[in-house]
């Protein structure tokens, strides 16, 4: 108990109350949404929802060209220079709006093709992609606005946008899923993000007169060049990752059926809730620490602070989740989803390994090690895909979970070797 008390009293756990509230609300609303989906769409519908979510993640990052992190950085540096901020906003807005319009046309006019690729030829959800085509430009612009607000240091406003976005998502899901089941769930996924446009526009327009800022003479190719250097790593992980998981889920559907794929998606959703705590602490606390480390000794201290505090607590938390797995599945979903309980061991094992290597992976971003990151990330995804294909055909749905464990173990060992001088 003294060990846990000592950890809790460290600076690491002194996070913003508003940010903590946002994380808890996101998890709470996510759990409610999962229950709604479980009751009204079942395991099969859950698998289709997972496919669309993966596709949306890829589309989101392509439509913004992975600029979000770069926008925050350059706006933060130029926030005292009004004309500099205006040039960044005009350049980014004009460029990404054109990208979003092109993508929207591709989605709208080839809606049937995308339906067949994402859901399969046996499902007729082409209309979802037409709605997505109309919503995408508004969604992309809202993401740009949020990045600008973040860069200007208006952290609380970013949190409020997130909080309201979660509530809007819950309301959309409740109305559409109850009335239209799986079709409604898919519509909620594509409509909700675009609904944040008005809220983000209101906040950004209070900081910068938007309509007076978007002028062609503010467009600056140098800004695009600077932003592109920050987008490569983001695009590799956030575009290729979801595409690989989409391919794996389609293989699961083909080999063991859509119901099993739905169980895997359910397990993935549960995992995403508790992983949110770790990802938040990493981005808010450890990434700035790693970025500011000037020597190997300072980097080593950051690594081992993480391994001595976060990892033990995470393992304790997952042990409790494993013991309560039957209760958790019935609470969050329905008895129809009880087969998911057989997936907990391998999923939790893989997540422990993932949390162990995440801090090492963040060193790539902290020190802008672009080439090393791209090689390691793509190699890991390739290993995961081929392990999954082989093990699914031999072990069924458990194969994909074991593939994740093996991939995470290999990735952890590779990163330990690569960063050994910073670790030991």
N, C-alpha and C positions, 0 to 999 in steps of 0.2 A: 504493500500500500504506500509506503514511504517513497518507493521508486516511482510509482505513478504520480504521486503528489508532487514530487520534485520536477518531473517532466512538465506537468500541467502549469507549474508556476514559472516556467521559463518564458522569455520574450516571444518565443515561437508561437505561443497560444494567445498572445495579446493582440488579436485581430479586431478589426472594426466590427462593432455590434451590428451595423447595417448590413455589412457584407455577410456576416454570419446568418443574419435573418434571411438574406436573399438565398443563400445556399440551402438553408433548412426549408424555406418555402418551395424552392425548386424541387427538392427531393419529395416533400410532402405532396405537392401537386402532381409530380411524376407518378407517385404511388397511387394516387386517386385515379389518374388517367389510365394507369395499367389495369386497375380493377375494372374500370368501365370497358376497356378493350377486351379483357378476359371474359366478361359477362356477355358482351354483345357481338364479338367477332370470333372468339375461340382461337385455338392454336393456329389454324390455317390462316385466318385473317391476320394474326400477329406476325406470321412469316412475311406476308405481303407488305405489311407496315414496315417491317425491318428492311426489306428491299428498297422501298421508297425512301426511307430515312438515309440509307447509305448513298443512294443516288442524289438526294438533296444536299448532303454534305459535300459531295464532289462538285455538284453544280454551283453551290454557294462559293466555294473557293476558286473555281474557274471564273465565275462572273465578277469576282472582286480581284482576280489575278493574284490572290494571296497578299494584297497590299496592306491589310489591316494593321499588322504589327509595325510596318514602315510608316504608315500614316501617323500612328500614335507617337512614334519617335520624332519625326520631323516637325509635326505640329507642336510638340512639347518644346522642341528647340527654338521654334520660330514664334512662339505665342506672344512675345513682346513686340514682334514685328508684324504689324497689321497687313502690310502689302505682301509679306512672305506667306502668311497664312492664306491670304486670298489667292495667291498663285498656286499654292498646294491644292486648295479646295477646287478651284476652277479646272486645273489640270486633271485631277483625279476624277471629278464628277463627269467631265466631258468624255474622258477616255472610257471609264467604266459604264457609263450610260450607253455608249455605242456598243460595247461588248455585250451588255445585257439585252439590247434590242436584237442583235444578231442571234444570240442564243435563244431568245424568245421566238423568233421566226423559225429556227430549226426545230424547236419543241412543238410549235403550233402546227406547222405543215407536215411534220413527220410524227405526229402523235401516235399513230397506229404502230409505227416501227418501235417507238420507245416503250409502248405498252408490251409488245411482244418480247422485247429485250429484258425489261425489268420484271414483268409479271409472268410472261409466258403466253403462248398463243391461245391458251384455254380461258384467258380472262379478258374481259372487255372493258378496260378502264382508260381508254384513249382520252375521254373527256377530262380526266384528271390532269393530263399533260397539257391540254389546251388551257385549262384554268391556271396551271403553273406558268405557262408562257405569258399570260396576262399579268400574273402576280410578280414575276421575276424582277422586272425593272424597279418596282417599288421596294421589293425586298433588298435588292443590291444597294439602292440609294440609302435605305434605312441603316444598313451596315456601315456605309461610308460615314453617315452622320454620327453614328455611335462612336466610331473610331476618332472622329474629330473632337467630339465632346470629351472623350477620354484623354486625348492628347492635350487639350486645353486645361487639364487638371480638374475637371468637374466630375470627380469620381462618384459622388453621391447621385448625380443625375444619371450616370451610366447604370448604377445599381437600381435606381427606380425604374428605368426603362426595362431592365431585366425582370424586375418584380412584376410590373404591369404586363409584360409579355407572357409571363407564366400564367397569370390569371386569365388573360385573353385566350391563351391556348387551352386552358381547362374549360372555359365557357364554350369555345368552339367545339372541342371534343365532345362535351356533354350533349350539346344540341345536335350535332351532325351524326355522332355515332349512335345515339339513341334512336334517331329517326331513319338513318340510312345504313347502319351497321358498317361493314367493311368499306363500302364506297364513301360513307361519311367520314370514317377514320382517315382515309387517304386524302379527302378534300381538306380536312382540318390541318393536316401536315403542310399542305401547300399554301393555304390561305393565311394561317396564323402569322407567319413571319412578315408578310407584306402589310399586315394590319398595324405594325409598329411604325410605319412611315410617318404618320401624322404626329405621333408623340416625339419621335426623334427629330423631326423637322421643327417642331415647336421649340425644343431645347436648343438646337443648333442656331436657329434664327435669332434667338435672344442674345447669342454670343457674337454672331457674325451676320450682317444683313445679306442673306443668301441670294436674293434676286439681284442685288447690286454687284455681287461677287462673281457670278457666272458670266464671264466675258471672255471672248476668244483671245484678246490681247494679253490676258493673264496666263494663257497656256504656255507651259515651259517643259520642253523635252528633257532638260537636265533633271527635273524632278522625277520624271518617269524612269530615267536611268538609275537614279539613286534608289528609288523604291524597288526596282526589279531585283537589285542585289539582296534585298531582304525577303523577297517573295519566293525564291527558289526552294528553300528548305520547307517552307510552309506548304507549297504546292505539292512537293514530292510526298510528304506524309499525309496531307489531307485530301489529296486526289487519288493517289494510287492505293492508299490504305482502304478506303471505302469500296473502291472498285474490286479489290481482291476479296474483301468480305462478301461483296455482292456475288462474285463468281463462286465463292465457296458455298454460299447459301443456295444458289441455283443448283449446284452439284448435289447438295444435301436433298433438295426437293426431288431431283431426278432419281437419286439412288435409294433414299429411304422414305421419301414422301413429304408432303407439305406439313403434315401434323408434327412430325419430328423436327422439321425446320422451325416450326412455331415454338416448340419447347426450347430449342437452342436460343431463339430470339428472346424468349422470356427470361432465360438464365442470363443472357447478355444485358438485359434491362436491369435486372437485380444488381448485377456487377457494376453497372454504370452509376448506380445511386451511391454505393459506398466508395467507389473510386473518385467521386466528385470531391470528397473531402481531401484526399491526397493531392489531386491535381490543383486544387485551389491553394493549398499550403505551398506546393512547389512553385507555382507561378507568382504568388504574392510575397513569399518569404525567401525561398531558396534561390530562385533565379537571379534576383538582384544581388544576393550574397555571392553567388558564383561569378556574376559579371564584374563585381567589384574586387574579387580576389586578385591580388597582385603577384602572389608567389605560390609555389607548390604547397608550401606549408599551410597557407590560408585556404587553398582549395581543399586540401586534405581535411582540415578542421570542419569545413562545411559538409563534406561527404560524411564524416563520422558523426557529426551532430545529428544528421538525418538518420543514420543507421542505429544510433543509440536511442533516439526518441520516437521517430515516426514508425519505423519498421516494427519494433516490439509491440507498440500499441495496435498497429494494424493487424498483426498476427493474433493478438488477444481478441480483437473485435471479430475477426473472421472465424476464430474458434467458436465464439458464441453464436455467430450466424449459422455455423454448421450444426451445432446442437439444436438450434431452433428452426431448422430448415423446413420441417413439415408445417409448423405453425406459420412461418413466414409465407410459404406458398399459398396456403389456404386463406390467410389474411389478405394478401395482395391480389390474389387471383381467384380461382375456384377449384373444386376438387378435380375437375377435368385436367388440371395442370399438375397434379401430384407426381406424374412421371419425371417432372423437372427435378425433384429431390435427388434423383440418382445422378444428376449432373454436378451437384455441388462440390464434391471432393476434388474433381479435376479442375473445375473452374476456379475454386479458391486457391488451389495449389499454383495454378498458372498466374493468378493475380498477385500472390506473394512474390513470385519471381519477377513479375512485371514491376511491382513497387520497388523491388530491389535494384532493378536496372534503370528506372526512370530518372533518378538523380544523376546517374552517369550520362544518360542521354541528354539531359538538360545542359551539360557541359558543351555539347556541340553548338547550342544556341547562344550560350553565354560568351563563348569565344569565337563565334562565327566560323566554325569548322565545317564549311559547306560541303566540300568534296567528301570528307570522311563520313559525314552524316548521310549524304545521298547514297553512297556505296553500302553502308551498313543497313540503312532503312530498306532499300530495294532488295538487298540480299535476304534480309529477314522475311520480307513479304513473299519472296519466291520460295523460300524454305517452308513457310507456313502453308502456302497453297499446295505444294506437291506432297507434303506430309499429310495434309487434310484429304486430298484426293485418294492417296494410298490407304490411309487408315480408315476412312469412311467406308470404302469398299470391303474392308476386312472386319471392322469392328462396329459398323453402324454409326449412329449419332455420337456415341462416346469417342469415336475416332477423331472428330474435329476438336474436341476438348483436349484429348491427349496430344494432338498436333500442336495446339496452342502452348501446352506445357513444355513440350520439347523445343519448340521455337524460342520461347522465352528463356529457357535454360541455356540454349546455345548463345542467344544474344547477350545474356548476362555474362557468360564466360568470356565472350569476345570483348565486351566492354571492360571487364576487369583486367584482361591482358593489355588492352589498348591504353587504359588509364592507370596502369599499375604504379607508375612513378608518382601519380597524384594520390594514390590510395595507401601505399605502403612505404 
